[in-house]
Amino acid sequence: MIADNILAFYKQLRITTALPKGIGLMNPYQEDYAFSLCQQFYHTFYHDQRLRTLLLGINPGRFGSGTTGISFTDPVKLQTVCGIENTFPKKAELSADFIYHMIKAFGGPKIFYENYFVSAVSPLGFTKDGKNINYYDDKKLQKAVTPFVIESITKIISIGMRQEKCFCIGEGKNFEFLKKLNEEHHWFKEIIPLAHPRFIMQYRRKQVNTYIENYLKNLMPDQL
């Protein structure tokens, strides 16, 4: 089952190269409680052998998948939308707010997750001074995690992903980095960039519906 492959992938995630001084690592998959929630989630939505199309974000944040282990899914959406109760503090995350508005417009989590798998260029997240930091915000960090990124994407594809196209969540540096790696490793025939939910919710909130429509315009043709 795809669920078992996904869980095995997340359970083995490690970054063995040294990170720059002051950079912390988030790995919820090594925490029993968070991993038990991942088991419930993936066995609920991925208990089959269907191929999925991949969406790749940047890296987990503290209040979303850095806590739950499920991309763009905070404890609130995990419980109220996905039906998986949890004892994490019910703090909403802006990116998760957008993604689950989009998933609702798509037709709900069941049909969305039947067709898509959401992860990140770096499936483990980072902190600096107690705040989120993206892998590309620090050149030394980006260099340190590049081998991990390459290995992770290669393994994600082997789980059961289509390779005709991949959607990159993040139109700027995340897209540039992923596009360059794809030119070297030939994972996907095409990478399509989508605006990042954090950017939308912080700087384009009045245009949320327009961005959701753009997501659906790109994603709905791939629905099986």
C-alpha angles and dihedrals in degrees: 000000000000089000093061092048092050093049092048089051094051094043093058096047112131135155106214099178117089115260121223117274113279095022116121127201127226116208111163091171090076090058113088097216096048091046091051088057090050089053091054093046098048095042088051098049105020104039094127141063100254119137114241135205112238129237115191123198126186107263135308121286127217097253099040128035091349084072105029099030090228117111116254089352120122124190091264096056092039089061106031100037105023095037096233111132117216140172097226115122106274097242115152122222122216095226091050090049091059097041093052092047086054092046090052090052089048090058104274137295096292097061094034095053091043086066106028141046117201121205136134140258084246107028090197121066136222139218135198123188088354094303135101118270125188119230090243095050090082119043093209091050092049091051092047095052099040094094088049091050093051093048093046097050091047090053093044090056091051090056090072113290130150114241101200090093143352127202116225114208101213123050098207130048095351091056093044092052095045092045091053092049091047091054087057100041103029095220097149136026090219138013116202117198122221127190113265115251092227091057091046095049095044102040109014103034093137088058097050093118091052091052091047089053089052091051091050092046088058099037105037096067087061094054111116 
